[in-house]
Amino acid sequence: MAEMLQQGDRFPTLTFNLLDGSAMTVPDALPSRYAAIIFYRGHW
């Protein structure tokens, strides 16, 4: 099991493939220091 982030920890680098075929690397692509990431699995 992965370790939980603690206060002051850097968010791990994750790369997401977007629907338009491009990729987004988080947190590098975010415009500010603070952000909320929401995962939506869609309708099953």
The first five atom37 places (N, CA, C, CB, O) and aatype in JSON, in Angstrom:
{
  "aatype": [12, 0, 6, 12, 10, 5, 5, 7, 3, 1, 13, 14, 16, 10, 16, 13, 2, 10, 10, 3, 7, 15, 0, 12, 16, 19, 14, 3, 0, 10, 14, 15, 1, 18, 0, 0, 9, 9, 13, 18, 1, 7, 8, 17],
  "atom_mask": [
    [1, 1, 1, 1, 1],
    [1, 1, 1, 1, 1],
    [1, 1, 1, 1, 1],
    [1, 1, 1, 1, 1],
    [1, 1, 1, 1, 1],
    [1, 1, 1, 1, 1],
    [1, 1, 1, 1, 1],
    [1, 1, 1, 0, 1],
    [1, 1, 1, 1, 1],
    [1, 1, 1, 1, 1],
    [1, 1, 1, 1, 1],
    [1, 1, 1, 1, 1],
    [1, 1, 1, 1, 1],
    [1, 1, 1, 1, 1],
    [1, 1, 1, 1, 1],
    [1, 1, 1, 1, 1],
    [1, 1, 1, 1, 1],
    [1, 1, 1, 1, 1],
    [1, 1, 1, 1, 1],
    [1, 1, 1, 1, 1],
    [1, 1, 1, 0, 1],
    [1, 1, 1, 1, 1],
    [1, 1, 1, 1, 1],
    [1, 1, 1, 1, 1],
    [1, 1, 1, 1, 1],
    [1, 1, 1, 1, 1],
    [1, 1, 1, 1, 1],
    [1, 1, 1, 1, 1],
    [1, 1, 1, 1, 1],
    [1, 1, 1, 1, 1],
    [1, 1, 1, 1, 1],
    [1, 1, 1, 1, 1],
    [1, 1, 1, 1, 1],
    [1, 1, 1, 1, 1],
    [1, 1, 1, 1, 1],
    [1, 1, 1, 1, 1],
    [1, 1, 1, 1, 1],
    [1, 1, 1, 1, 1],
    [1, 1, 1, 1, 1],
    [1, 1, 1, 1, 1],
    [1, 1, 1, 1, 1],
    [1, 1, 1, 0, 1],
    [1, 1, 1, 1, 1],
    [1, 1, 1, 1, 1]
  ],
  "atom_positions": [
    [[0.85, -1.17, 0.0], [0.0, 0.0, 0.0], [0.89, 1.24, 0.0], [-0.96, 0.0, 1.22], [1.93, 1.26, 0.66]],
    [[0.49, 2.26, -0.73], [1.25, 3.5, -0.81], [1.14, 4.28, 0.49], [0.76, 4.36, -1.99], [0.19, 4.13, 1.26]],
    [[2.14, 5.1, 0.73], [2.13, 5.94, 1.92], [1.26, 7.18, 1.69], [3.57, 6.35, 2.31], [1.19, 7.7, 0.57]],
    [[0.62, 7.63, 2.74], [-0.18, 8.85, 2.65], [0.73, 10.06, 2.6], [-1.17, 8.95, 3.85], [1.82, 10.06, 3.18]],
    [[0.28, 11.1, 1.91], [1.02, 12.35, 1.9], [0.89, 13.02, 3.26], [0.51, 13.29, 0.77], [-0.16, 12.98, 3.89]],
    [[1.95, 13.62, 3.69], [1.96, 14.36, 4.94], [2.08, 15.85, 4.62], [3.13, 13.89, 5.86], [2.43, 16.22, 3.49]],
    [[1.8, 16.69, 5.58], [1.9, 18.13, 5.38], [3.3, 18.47, 4.93], [1.53, 18.91, 6.66], [4.28, 18.03, 5.54]],
    [[3.4, 19.24, 3.86], [4.7, 19.65, 3.34], [5.26, 18.73, 2.27], [0.0, 0.0, 0.0], [6.23, 19.09, 1.6]],
    [[4.67, 17.53, 2.08], [5.12, 16.61, 1.04], [4.75, 17.15, -0.33], [4.52, 15.21, 1.24], [3.72, 17.81, -0.48]],
    [[5.57, 16.86, -1.31], [5.27, 17.24, -2.69], [4.37, 16.17, -3.3], [6.59, 17.41, -3.53], [4.58, 14.98, -3.09]],
    [[3.37, 16.61, -4.05], [2.47, 15.68, -4.72], [3.28, 14.89, -5.74], [1.28, 16.43, -5.4], [4.09, 15.48, -6.45]],
    [[3.08, 13.58, -5.82], [3.87, 12.79, -6.78], [3.52, 13.17, -8.22], [3.62, 11.28, -6.56], [2.39, 13.57, -8.52]],
    [[4.48, 13.04, -9.1], [4.28, 13.36, -10.5], [3.45, 12.26, -11.16], [5.63, 13.54, -11.23], [3.82, 11.09, -11.11]],
    [[2.34, 12.65, -11.77], [1.45, 11.73, -12.48], [1.21, 12.26, -13.88], [0.11, 11.55, -11.72], [1.06, 13.47, -14.07]],
    [[1.17, 11.36, -14.87], [0.86, 11.75, -16.24], [-0.46, 11.13, -16.65], [1.99, 11.33, -17.21], [-0.66, 9.92, -16.54]],
    [[-1.37, 11.98, -17.14], [-2.7, 11.54, -17.57], [-2.82, 11.7, -19.08], [-3.8, 12.34, -16.85], [-2.44, 12.73, -19.62]],
    [[-3.36, 10.7, -19.75], [-3.68, 10.8, -21.17], [-5.07, 11.4, -21.28], [-3.6, 9.41, -21.88], [-6.03, 10.88, -20.71]],
    [[-5.18, 12.49, -22.02], [-6.44, 13.2, -22.17], [-7.21, 12.69, -23.39], [-6.2, 14.71, -22.3], [-6.64, 12.02, -24.25]],
    [[-8.5, 13.0, -23.45], [-9.35, 12.52, -24.53], [-8.92, 12.99, -25.9], [-10.76, 12.94, -24.28], [-9.18, 12.31, -26.9]],
    [[-8.28, 14.16, -25.99], [-7.86, 14.67, -27.29], [-6.53, 14.09, -27.75], [-7.76, 16.18, -27.23], [-6.0, 14.5, -28.78]],
    [[-5.97, 13.13, -27.0], [-4.73, 12.47, -27.38], [-3.48, 13.1, -26.76], [0.0, 0.0, 0.0], [-2.4, 12.52, -26.86]],
    [[-3.62, 14.25, -26.14], [-2.48, 14.88, -25.49], [-2.3, 14.3, -24.08], [-2.66, 16.42, -25.43], [-3.11, 13.49, -23.63]],
    [[-1.26, 14.72, -23.41], [-0.99, 14.25, -22.06], [-0.83, 15.46, -21.14], [0.27, 13.35, -22.01], [-0.43, 16.54, -21.57]],
    [[-1.14, 15.25, -19.88], [-0.99, 16.31, -18.87], [-0.23, 15.72, -17.69], [-2.39, 16.87, -18.4], [-0.59, 14.66, -17.17]],
    [[0.83, 16.4, -17.28], [1.63, 15.95, -16.15], [1.31, 16.84, -14.95], [3.15, 15.98, -16.48], [1.47, 18.06, -15.0]],
    [[0.87, 16.2, -13.89], [0.51, 16.9, -12.66], [1.6, 16.63, -11.64], [-0.9, 16.43, -12.13], [2.02, 15.47, -11.53]],
    [[2.1, 17.57, -10.9], [1.63, 18.94, -10.74], [2.3, 19.96, -11.66], [1.83, 19.35, -9.34], [2.0, 21.14, -11.57]],
    [[3.2, 19.53, -12.54], [3.97, 20.47, -13.36], [3.1, 21.34, -14.26], [4.95, 19.71, -14.2], [3.45, 22.49, -14.5]],
    [[1.99, 20.82, -14.77], [1.15, 21.56, -15.71], [0.14, 22.48, -15.02], [0.41, 20.6, -16.59], [-0.56, 23.22, -15.7]],
    [[0.06, 22.45, -13.71], [-0.91, 23.29, -13.0], [-0.41, 24.72, -12.9], [-1.2, 22.72, -11.61], [0.77, 24.95, -12.66]],
    [[-1.3, 25.7, -13.09], [-0.89, 27.09, -13.13], [-0.57, 27.72, -11.78], [-1.96, 27.88, -13.77], [0.05, 28.78, -11.73]],
    [[-0.96, 27.08, -10.68], [-0.68, 27.67, -9.38], [-0.25, 26.59, -8.39], [-1.91, 28.43, -8.85], [-0.25, 25.4, -8.72]],
    [[0.09, 27.0, -7.21], [0.56, 26.07, -6.19], [-0.57, 25.21, -5.64], [1.22, 26.84, -5.07], [-0.33, 24.08, -5.21]],
    [[-1.78, 25.72, -5.64], [-2.92, 25.01, -5.06], [-3.88, 24.56, -6.16], [-3.66, 25.92, -4.04], [-4.15, 25.3, -7.1]],
    [[-4.38, 23.34, -6.02], [-5.33, 22.81, -7.01], [-6.13, 21.69, -6.37], [-4.6, 22.3, -8.28], [-5.72, 21.11, -5.36]],
    [[-7.26, 21.41, -6.96], [-8.07, 20.26, -6.56], [-8.15, 19.32, -7.76], [-9.5, 20.69, -6.07], [-8.41, 19.75, -8.88]],
    [[-7.93, 18.05, -7.52], [-8.0, 17.05, -8.59], [-9.18, 16.15, -8.27], [-6.66, 16.23, -8.72], [-9.26, 15.57, -7.19]],
    [[-10.09, 16.03, -9.22], [-11.29, 15.22, -9.04], [-11.27, 14.1, -10.07], [-12.59, 16.1, -9.16], [-11.11, 14.36, -11.27]],
    [[-11.43, 12.88, -9.63], [-11.49, 11.73, -10.5], [-12.95, 11.32, -10.66], [-10.63, 10.57, -9.96], [-13.64, 11.1, -9.67]],
    [[-13.4, 11.21, -11.9], [-14.78, 10.82, -12.18], [-14.73, 9.58, -13.06], [-15.58, 11.97, -12.86], [-14.22, 9.64, -14.18]],
    [[-15.24, 8.48, -12.59], [-15.17, 7.23, -13.33], [-16.2, 7.12, -14.42], [-15.31, 6.08, -12.4], [-16.14, 6.2, -15.23]],
    [[-17.14, 8.03, -14.47], [-18.18, 8.01, -15.47], [-19.33, 7.09, -15.09], [0.0, 0.0, 0.0], [-19.39, 6.58, -13.97]],
    [[-20.24, 6.9, -16.02], [-21.42, 6.07, -15.78], [-21.1, 4.62, -16.12], [-22.64, 6.57, -16.6], [-20.57, 4.34, -17.2]],
    [[-21.42, 3.7, -15.21], [-21.15, 2.27, -15.46], [-22.42, 1.55, -15.64], [-20.36, 1.63, -14.34], [-22.42, 0.34, -15.86]]
  ]
}
